[in-house]
């Protein structure tokens, strides 16, 4: 009986366990079914196509680019201005900041100036970089050269290359260094944020960028914290084909430029060149109080330093068998001191690249430092730096010269009259053929000649001045189609800071005046009353001058032009040793070689017409040495010959201009070679 009871209990336990397992399996199956039912119901409720369509609409709205006609940009500093590489009639302006003494406003708007129409357009898109100033951009390092790259924008305000914390629109004093990288397509106005491979440059401001073949080069800048400002001297190279940054490292003993910001960084056929810059260096000075024992204490301070050195960055690309990730080989080469540099040294002098030259304008020089502050001298000089010869030339405006307009008008009218008469004769002859008449009497027929009205395009009229724009520093420069454009800039008077709201244009080939594209009065300063009371005496002395200079206008803030000649007074400070040093480094003239060179008063077109055969022969000799003559077409040879002639014309431009000025003072208005006139040259000219 006991065994039967045990067997029955075991069977009951097994049955209970089996029932529990069955119950659990049933519950689990119910859960799965209920969950699957919900998923099926959700799938039935959601339309996948509508979701994708809605996402596409949102994405299109996010990427939508709106271009509208607008007024000129609001006043701003630390922005960027560049000529479009895909359209010679466009300028691009991005970002910047404006400080009125109370608040600092930052911008992220993109403007396009259409040169041929004289029209501003504002580009709006949700997909664009954030508000910023002190950023850098350059043309894309690719074969087409149609991309802009924007890198490492910093919300830090640079005033005379000195960083000041200013309250933002929200009342805070927080500034940020950005570390993003963007590309702008000029034709479509579309921004694209570039996600690079590996590590990239750290965030910074005041740096500069340029291009070389398929690379984008970035150097220098500074990082500002609440405790200190650190100036940088690192070089970064971005490979536009492999989308990777390379941090160019050199051995410890290798020479390289000192840390700096706000320098000039220009492209070169073999790499890039650097000129000038600004930084603060540590210096030891004596303290005011004497210590025990009669010795004065020493303290470490940061003093401003304006760099005047020049460096050449030589870049060697990897060989054809190298890996794609192989960085290029670089080498820094220190150059001699440039001949005839701007004197005294100046900070905030911007430079734009133009056909192997750098065009420099403006700048500021701190002439005195006292307990009351720094007294600064501002400049409006225009210089050109010949990169190959490492020499500066000062450019001056010249009165436009040209042939007699009346004679040209009469000559042009006579040509148009002859053309009109020929057209009428042709119409009469055609009418005679249609009526089977004779050519001898076409005048007896009445022919209605439709006179077409020539509609000339309406061009905006800009006033042309024979004086340079007001002295300033940190103006934005760019060159497009041999014309220099100067946008904005900053001027300081006492504790006040003024941002210019204007755009100027100068033809670098003619230098026949400064064209005012637009100019608006300066806005009033909204600084503290304490600043005004500190410089009340200075303001009283300049108010009368302001009224005389601007006709007593009450709108805006008039600024008196500086009547002093800083170049004359500063030249006296140069020691005889420095003068001798510069004279030893004087490079040879561009007119001293055996290649054809332009004559005074000769345009580029006339120069190439006269020397086309010579340049083609020079080019053929070069091609014969490289055994590549067979691969060149006649049209291609002529184009390359023109490029060589154009480079020579611009290389000699400053020296030829000086000769033209000398000959104009002597009463000579044209230079004619009698050997090229052939049979036209005779003795009759003396009698006439």
Order of alpha helices (4+ residues) and beta strands (2+ residues): alpha-alpha-beta-beta-beta-beta-beta-beta-beta-beta-beta-beta-beta-beta-beta-beta-beta-beta-beta-beta-beta-beta-beta-beta-beta-beta-beta-beta-beta-beta-beta-alpha-beta-beta-beta-beta-beta-beta-beta-alpha-alpha-alpha-alpha-alpha-alpha-alpha-alpha
